[in-house]
Amino acid sequence: MTRTIVASATREIIIGFDQPFCVIGERINPTGRKKLAAEMIEGNFETVIKDALEQVAAGATMLDVNAGVTSVNPNETEPGLLVKTLEIVQGLVDVPLAIDSSVTAAIEAALKVAKGRPLVNSVTGEEEKLEAILPLCAKYNVPVVAISNDESGISMDPDVRFAVAKKIVERAMDYGIKPEDVVVDPLVMPIGALGDAGRQVFALLRRLREELKVNTTCGLSNISFGLPHRHGINGGFIPMVIGAGMTSAIMNPCRPQEMEAVRAANVLNGTDPNCTHWIKTYRDYKPAEGGAAQAPTPAASSAAPGRRGGRAARTGGAPA
């Protein structure tokens, strides 16, 4: 059974087909968040701290950390800012982290100070990226997110995206990186623009699980981009994509509707034995006035016991 191990200084998490779905909190990402970007540039990390604590309290298994605040000279500004952000977050919470950047120098700088075994987000099938990122992952013995696009961009043909994923897995093996340390993002397209985007990703996930035997992830909210009431679409997508074989996603754990779907899928998928975590989270649940859903208290929404961004064409994207 494929198992991807990630860890903080004190806590180890397993991403795998027989494990509860891994929720990677997306909120520490200034993409599309002008206020957060401005704060980070000024050295103000109040929102970063707030987002880190709230996401873990809401049930995040891991946190994605992105510091891509500007497209101007990112090679000069991003490494230092990413290191600072990473150090603040790992000093606050004990969950494993994903280092999210498209700047190689920033990833390397963050790996030097990261505690435990973080996940690198990400590498693509582009030769330049493969030659830059894979040696770093091998050197620091960390897993990596593999984005299924290359020099030709993002293909609308799922067979092409599978071929790119296979290429990355094979190239990773050339560097001594085992397939279980490659977490593939098959790229979720917006359903509002591509009507069969859901069916595409479901089919891709089954192939990735059965043929490449790799764990998978995605920027979950990509599926609902451009549609009204996005969280309704996201909530419906979660159990379907988990049923198709996806083992993690970068998403907003502070959305009760979406986290409820994750927890329910864990129960129905057999990764919440005896419904233990579901009962612990919802045993005191009471509908709010008017019948509206009421979120569980943060204390009841901690990550399951025993378990442990950035730019276009990359996992995560702008937080929804």
Residue pairs with C-beta under 8 A, 6 or more apart in sequence:
1 16
1 17
1 18
2 16
2 17
2 179
2 180
2 213
2 214
2 215
3 14
3 15
3 16
3 19
3 180
4 14
4 15
4 16
4 119
4 143
4 180
4 181
4 183
4 215
4 247
5 12
5 13
5 14
5 15
5 117
5 143
6 12
6 13
6 15
6 62
6 96
6 116
6 117
6 118
6 119
6 143
6 308
7 13
7 96
7 116
7 117
7 308
8 90
8 93
8 94
8 95
8 96
8 97
8 115
8 116
8 308
9 90
9 94
9 115
9 116
10 94
10 116
11 94
11 95
11 96
11 116
11 308
12 96
12 116
12 117
12 308
13 22
13 61
13 62
13 95
13 96
13 307
13 308
14 307
14 308
15 22
15 183
15 215
15 247
15 248
16 215
16 247
17 209
17 215
17 245
17 247
18 271
19 247
19 271
19 307
20 61
20 266
20 271
20 272
20 277
20 304
20 307
21 238
21 242
21 246
21 247
21 248
21 249
21 262
21 265
21 266
21 269
21 271
22 61
22 62
22 217
22 247
22 248
22 249
22 307
22 308
23 59
23 60
23 61
23 62
23 248
23 249
23 251
23 253
23 259
23 262
23 303
24 60
24 61
24 62
24 63
24 64
24 98
24 119
24 217
24 248
24 249
24 250
24 251
25 51
25 55
25 56
25 58
25 60
25 62
25 63
25 64
25 250
25 251
25 252
25 253
26 64
26 219
26 221
26 250
26 251
26 252
26 309
26 316
26 319
27 51
27 54
27 55
27 252
27 254
27 319
28 48
28 51
28 52
28 55
28 63
28 64
28 65
28 66
28 85
28 89
29 36
29 64
29 66
29 68
29 100
29 309
29 310
29 316
29 318
29 319
30 36
30 37
30 40
30 66
30 67
30 68
30 69
31 66
31 68
31 309
31 310
31 311
31 316
31 317
31 318
31 319
32 318
32 319
33 318
33 319
35 47
36 47
36 48
37 69
37 70
39 45
39 46
39 47
39 48
40 48
40 67
40 69
40 81
40 85
41 69
41 70
41 81
45 84
45 85
45 88
48 85
48 88
48 89
49 88
49 92
52 63
52 88
52 89
52 92
52 93
53 92
53 93
54 254
54 298
55 63
55 252
55 253
55 254
56 63
56 93
56 95
56 302
56 303
57 298
57 299
57 301
57 302
58 253
58 254
58 259
58 298
58 301
59 253
59 259
59 262
59 263
59 281
59 301
59 302
59 303
60 95
60 253
60 303
61 95
61 96
61 248
61 303
61 304
61 307
61 308
62 95
62 96
62 97
62 98
62 119
62 248
62 308
63 89
63 93
63 95
63 96
63 97
63 98
64 97
64 98
64 100
64 121
64 250
64 309
64 316
65 82
65 85
65 86
65 89
65 97
65 98
65 99
65 100
65 110
66 82
66 100
66 101
66 309
66 310
66 316
67 78
67 81
67 82
67 84
67 85
67 101
67 106
68 74
68 78
68 100
68 101
68 102
68 103
68 309
68 310
68 311
69 77
69 78
69 81
70 77
74 102
74 103
74 106
75 103
75 105
75 106
78 101
78 103
78 105
78 106
79 103
79 105
79 106
79 108
79 109
79 110
80 109
82 99
82 101
82 106
82 109
82 110
83 109
83 110
83 112
83 113
86 97
86 99
86 110
86 113
86 114
87 113
89 97
90 97
90 114
90 115
95 303
95 308
96 116
96 117
96 118
96 119
96 308
97 114
97 116
97 118
97 119
98 118
98 119
98 120
98 121
98 145
98 250
99 107
99 110
99 111
99 114
99 118
99 119
99 120
99 121
100 121
100 122
100 309
100 310
100 314
100 315
100 316
101 107
101 110
101 121
101 309
101 310
102 122
102 310
102 311
102 314
104 132
104 133
104 136
107 120
107 133
107 136
108 136
110 118
111 118
111 120
111 136
111 140
111 142
117 141
117 142
117 143
118 142
119 142
119 143
119 144
119 145
119 183
120 133
120 136
120 137
120 142
120 143
120 144
120 145
121 144
121 145
121 250
121 309
121 314
121 315
121 316
122 133
122 144
122 145
122 146
122 147
122 185
122 314
122 315
123 129
123 130
123 133
123 134
123 137
123 144
123 145
123 146
123 147
123 168
124 130
124 146
124 147
124 149
124 150
124 164
124 168
124 313
124 314
125 146
125 147
125 148
125 149
125 150
125 151
125 164
125 165
125 167
125 168
126 149
126 150
126 151
127 151
130 168
130 171
133 144
134 144
134 171
134 172
134 174
134 175
134 177
135 175
137 143
137 144
137 172
137 175
137 177
137 181
138 175
138 176
138 177
142 181
143 180
143 181
143 182
143 183
144 172
144 177
144 181
144 182
144 183
145 183
145 184
145 185
145 217
145 315
146 165
146 168
146 169
146 172
146 182
146 183
146 184
146 185
146 214
147 185
147 187
147 313
147 314
147 315
148 154
148 161
148 162
148 164
148 165
148 168
148 184
148 185
148 186
148 187
149 155
149 161
149 164
149 187
149 313
150 164
150 167
153 313
154 161
154 187
154 313
155 161
155 164
156 189
156 194
158 186
158 200
158 201
158 203
158 204
161 186
161 187
161 204
162 186
162 204
162 207
162 208
165 184
165 186
165 208
165 212
165 214
166 211
166 212
168 182
168 184
169 179
169 182
169 184
169 212
169 214
172 178
172 179
172 181
172 182
173 179
179 212
179 213
179 214
180 214
180 215
182 214
182 215
183 214
183 215
183 216
183 217
183 247
183 248
184 208
184 212
184 214
184 215
184 216
184 217
185 216
185 217
185 218
185 219
185 315
186 201
186 204
186 205
186 208
186 216
186 218
187 201
187 218
187 222
187 313
188 197
188 201
188 218
188 219
188 220
188 222
188 223
189 197
189 200
189 201
189 222
189 223
190 197
190 222
190 223
190 224
190 225
190 226
190 227
191 197
191 198
191 223
191 224
191 227
191 233
192 224
192 225
192 226
192 227
193 225
193 226
194 200
197 223
198 223
198 237
198 240
201 218
201 223
201 241
201 244
202 240
202 241
202 244
203 244
205 216
205 241
205 244
205 245
205 246
206 244
206 245
208 214
208 216
208 245
209 216
209 245
215 247
215 248
216 245
216 246
216 247
216 248
217 246
217 247
217 248
217 249
217 250
217 315
218 241
218 246
218 249
218 250
218 315
219 249
219 250
219 251
219 309
219 314
219 315
219 316
219 317
220 234
220 237
220 238
220 241
220 249
220 250
220 251
220 258
221 230
221 234
221 251
221 252
221 317
221 319
221 320
222 317
223 233
223 234
223 237
224 230
224 231
224 233
224 234
224 237
224 320
227 233
230 320
231 255
231 257
231 258
231 320
232 257
234 251
234 255
234 257
234 258
234 261
234 320
235 257
235 258
235 260
235 261
236 261
238 249
238 258
238 261
238 262
238 265
239 261
239 264
239 265
239 268
241 249
242 262
242 265
242 269
243 265
243 269
250 309
250 315
250 316
251 258
252 258
252 319
252 320
253 259
256 293
256 294
256 295
256 296
257 293
259 301
260 293
263 272
263 277
263 278
263 281
263 282
264 278
266 272
266 277
266 278
266 304
267 275
267 278
272 278
272 304
276 305
277 304
277 305
280 300
281 296
281 300
281 301
282 296
282 300
284 296
284 297
284 300
285 294
285 296
286 294
287 293
287 294
288 294
295 301
309 315
309 316
309 317
310 316
310 317
